[in-house]
Structures are given as C-alpha cells and as structure tokens.
Amino acid sequence: MRRQLRLLQLMASAGVPVRLRPLPLGELLDETFKLYRLHFTVIAGVALIVIIPNLIVTLVSGSYRANPFTYIQDILQNANDPAALQAIQNRQAQYSSSPLYLLSFPVAILMYPFTAGALYRAATSLAAGNLETIGSVLRGTARRYFALFGIAILTGCVAIGAIGIITIPVVIWVLVRWSVATPALFSEGIGPVKALGRSWNLVRDNWWRTVGVLILVAIMVTLIQAALGALFGGIAALIPGLGADLRAGLVTTVAALVNALVGAITPIAITMLYLDLRVRKEGLDLDQLARQAAPGTAPA
C-alpha cells in the first residue's frame, strides 16, 4: 500500500511538461521557481552532489583558510605589523602550495561537465515532463561529458581570440548569442557545434531581451546568495566553542551549500529562456498542443 501511494505521488509530480507559451519576464521567472519547487529533491540533490568533490578537497587540504576574504581581513588588521604581515604571507603560501590544494584544479576540470551541465540536463528533461532521479540526471550528463567540454573549449577559444583581436563588447555579444547552447545540447540531442549554432539562431532578433533576462537572473541569484550566505554564515561564525579552523571550515561549507542551492536557479531560468525562444521563433507551443491533441500520445 505504501509503495502504491509513493508511486501515485511520483506520477502526480512527473509526466506533465511545462505549458509552452510566450513568456513575459515575470512569467518566465515564475515558471523557473515553479519547476524548482516541484522537483526540488532532484534539482537540489544534483546541485549538492556535483560540488561535493571540490568541497571535500578544499576542506581536507585546508585551503579554505587561504580564501581571499580572510587574507585581506588579516592584512588590514595587521597593516602596521611587518612581522605579522610576513607570517600571514608565509601561511598563505603554505596553504596555496600544498599538494591537496593543487589537486583541486584537476578535480575541478574533471567535474566541469557535471558542474556546468547536470542542472541543465535536469531542467530540460523535467520541463519536458520526464520522470528523473538524481542518478538518471547524472548518467544523462555523463553521456554528454565530452560534448559539454566541446562547448566550453569552443566558447573559450573564441572569447580569448576575440578579446585579442577585436573588442570586449563584441565578445559579450557573441557569448549572449551562445547563451542557450547547453539546454539546446540536452533538449535536442545534438553536438556542441550544432548546439552553438542553434543558440546563435534562436537569440537572433532577441539579443536585448536575452541579455536583459541573463542580467536580471544574475543579479537576483547574487543577491539571494549574498543574503542567505550572510545569514547562515553569520550563524556558523557565531556558534560558541569552536576553534578558528573548525569555524572557517564550517563557514566555507555553509557558503558552498547555499551557493549551490541558489545557483541552481540560473540553469533553470536559462532553460526556460531557451524554450521561450523556441516558442517565439519556431512555434514550439503549437507542436506541444498538437501532440497533446493527438489520440494515444503521451507527453515527450
């Protein structure tokens, strides 16, 4: 009986795709938060799991003590004490040159497709009405592991080359044109070059709207992260009876978890933006209505 109830709950929360339609900015954000709330367990689980390897390396290596905020604070507090300043610099060099700290860089590179792509994989599939688990999202991301690297490499090469020979505004213009490449990669099952081309075409004639959405989402996510980080980080910092190292590690962990959970909003919003662009340019909402009206057809 309990298993049947659980199955009914899963059926109620899955299998219903996002209703496609042209989305004004307010509705786009509303759909973003609605998808997040409806599938919070999967989205939050994926967001936390993909940051764990780097967080573990940071804590085990002790490199969290070398964070720039603590370093600057120590420098300012001891500005008139040359001996203390030298000790701070020696300590900073010790943390940043430890083998475990250096290990964090290859770990970050190996995890990049998951940190950059897993939430897009979750958002595109859940928005289509598919039933997903944390495991299925990670497996789906792993299948596009090298394709995600391909998007990153192509984007990075073009950005670096363009900065060298053109101007930064042109680079920004190109990067905005490519901003929905990752959801296109997952939603349409295409390669990195085609995904960038799809994004380029979808954002054409919608550049200003796209950049406005991206800026607004970035500001919103940054403010929420800062507010929650200050709240929970402040609570962690004020817990009595903790040593300085343990307190710093706790603050680092809380900040990483908060940033991961709140940062999940961004890929969901960009996925909603991708779907909205397809509705506006390709009539994707009409395709959805036609599929739903066809007898015996289930949501994709």
SVG drawing of the C-alpha trace seen along z (x, -y; Angstrom):
<svg xmlns="http://www.w3.org/2000/svg" viewBox="-8 -51 67 53">
<polyline fill="none" stroke="black" stroke-width="0.4" points="0.0,0.0 2.8,-2.4 4.6,-1.6 1.4,-2.3 1.0,-5.7 4.6,-6.6 4.0,-5.6 0.9,-7.8 2.9,-10.8 5.7,-10.3 3.1,-10.1 1.5,-13.3 4.8,-15.2 6.1,-13.9 4.9,-13.4 3.4,-16.8 5.5,-19.1 5.8,-22.8 3.0,-24.5 4.7,-26.2 3.7,-29.8 5.4,-33.1 6.6,-34.1 6.9,-37.7 9.7,-38.2 7.6,-37.8 6.1,-34.5 9.5,-33.2 10.8,-33.7 7.5,-32.2 7.9,-29.1 11.6,-28.9 10.7,-28.8 7.7,-26.6 9.9,-23.9 12.4,-24.3 9.7,-23.8 8.0,-20.9 11.2,-18.9 13.2,-20.3 14.5,-17.0 16.1,-16.1 17.4,-19.6 18.8,-20.3 20.3,-16.8 22.1,-17.2 23.2,-20.8 24.8,-19.5 26.3,-16.3 28.3,-18.0 30.0,-20.3 31.0,-17.6 34.3,-16.5 35.8,-20.0 34.4,-20.8 36.0,-17.7 39.4,-18.6 39.0,-22.2 38.3,-21.0 40.8,-18.2 43.6,-20.3 42.9,-23.2 42.9,-25.6 39.7,-27.1 41.9,-29.1 43.5,-30.7 40.4,-32.3 40.9,-35.9 38.4,-37.5 40.2,-36.1 43.6,-37.0 42.5,-40.7 41.0,-40.9 44.2,-39.7 46.3,-42.1 44.2,-45.1 44.1,-44.1 48.0,-43.8 48.9,-46.6 51.3,-48.2 53.0,-45.0 55.6,-43.9 56.3,-40.6 52.6,-39.7 52.3,-40.5 55.2,-38.3 53.7,-35.5 50.4,-35.9 52.1,-35.8 54.1,-32.6 50.9,-31.0 49.1,-31.9 51.9,-30.4 51.9,-27.2 48.1,-26.7 48.2,-27.5 51.2,-25.3 50.0,-22.1 49.6,-19.0 45.9,-18.6 45.2,-22.3 46.9,-21.8 44.7,-18.6 41.6,-20.8 42.4,-22.1 42.3,-18.7 39.3,-17.7 37.5,-20.9 38.4,-20.2 37.2,-16.6 34.0,-17.6 33.4,-20.6 30.8,-18.8 28.8,-17.9 29.0,-21.3 28.3,-23.1 25.8,-20.7 23.9,-18.5 21.4,-21.1 20.7,-21.9 20.1,-18.2 17.7,-18.1 15.9,-21.2 15.4,-20.3 14.2,-16.8 11.9,-17.8 10.4,-20.7 9.6,-18.1 7.6,-16.1 10.1,-13.2 10.5,-11.4 14.0,-11.9 16.1,-10.9 19.4,-12.2 21.1,-9.1 19.4,-9.4 20.3,-13.1 24.0,-12.3 24.0,-9.4 22.4,-11.6 25.0,-14.2 27.9,-11.7 26.6,-10.6 27.2,-14.2 30.5,-14.6 32.8,-15.4 30.1,-17.4 30.0,-19.8 33.7,-20.1 33.4,-20.9 31.1,-23.8 33.4,-25.1 36.5,-24.8 34.9,-26.4 33.4,-29.2 36.7,-29.8 38.8,-29.8 36.5,-32.2 36.3,-34.5 40.1,-34.6 40.8,-35.1 38.2,-37.7 39.4,-39.7 42.9,-39.7 41.9,-40.9 38.6,-42.7 36.9,-44.3 35.2,-43.1 31.7,-44.3 31.9,-42.0 32.8,-39.1 29.9,-39.8 27.6,-40.0 28.8,-36.6 28.6,-35.0 25.0,-36.1 24.2,-34.7 25.6,-31.3 23.9,-31.6 21.3,-28.8 23.6,-26.3 23.7,-23.9 19.9,-23.5 19.9,-23.0 22.5,-20.3 20.4,-18.3 17.0,-19.1 17.7,-18.3 20.4,-15.7 22.9,-17.5 26.7,-18.1 28.5,-21.1 28.9,-22.9 25.3,-22.4 24.2,-23.5 26.1,-26.7 24.6,-27.2 21.1,-26.6 21.7,-29.1 23.0,-31.6 19.9,-31.4 17.4,-31.4 18.9,-34.5 18.9,-36.4 16.4,-39.3 16.1,-38.6 19.6,-39.7 18.5,-42.6 15.7,-40.6 18.1,-37.7 20.8,-39.8 18.2,-41.5 17.0,-38.2 20.5,-37.0 21.5,-40.2 18.3,-40.1 18.7,-36.5 22.4,-37.0 21.6,-40.0 18.7,-38.1 20.8,-35.0 23.7,-37.0 21.5,-38.9 19.8,-35.8 23.2,-34.0 24.7,-37.0 21.7,-37.4 21.5,-33.6 25.2,-33.4 25.4,-36.2 22.6,-34.8 23.8,-31.2 27.5,-32.1 26.9,-34.5 25.1,-31.9 28.0,-29.5 30.5,-32.1 28.8,-32.9 28.5,-29.3 30.4,-29.4 33.1,-27.0 34.6,-26.4 38.2,-26.8 39.3,-29.1 40.0,-26.4 36.7,-24.5 34.8,-27.7 36.4,-28.7 35.7,-25.2 32.0,-25.4 31.6,-28.9 33.2,-27.6 30.9,-24.6 27.7,-26.6 28.7,-29.1 29.3,-26.3 26.0,-24.6 24.0,-27.9 25.6,-29.0 24.9,-25.6 21.3,-25.5 20.6,-29.1 22.8,-28.9 20.5,-26.1 18.0,-28.9 20.3,-30.1 20.3,-27.0 16.6,-26.5 15.9,-30.1 18.2,-29.8 16.3,-26.6 13.0,-28.4 14.5,-31.2 15.6,-28.6 12.0,-27.1 10.6,-30.6 12.8,-31.5 11.7,-28.3 8.1,-29.2 8.6,-32.6 10.7,-31.6 9.5,-28.0 6.0,-27.7 7.1,-25.0 3.9,-25.6 1.8,-24.7 3.8,-21.4 3.0,-20.7 -0.7,-21.4 -0.8,-19.1 0.9,-16.3 -1.4,-16.6 -4.5,-16.6 -3.3,-13.5 -5.1,-10.4 -2.9,-8.0 0.1,-10.4 1.9,-10.8 4.0,-13.9 7.5,-13.7"/>
</svg>
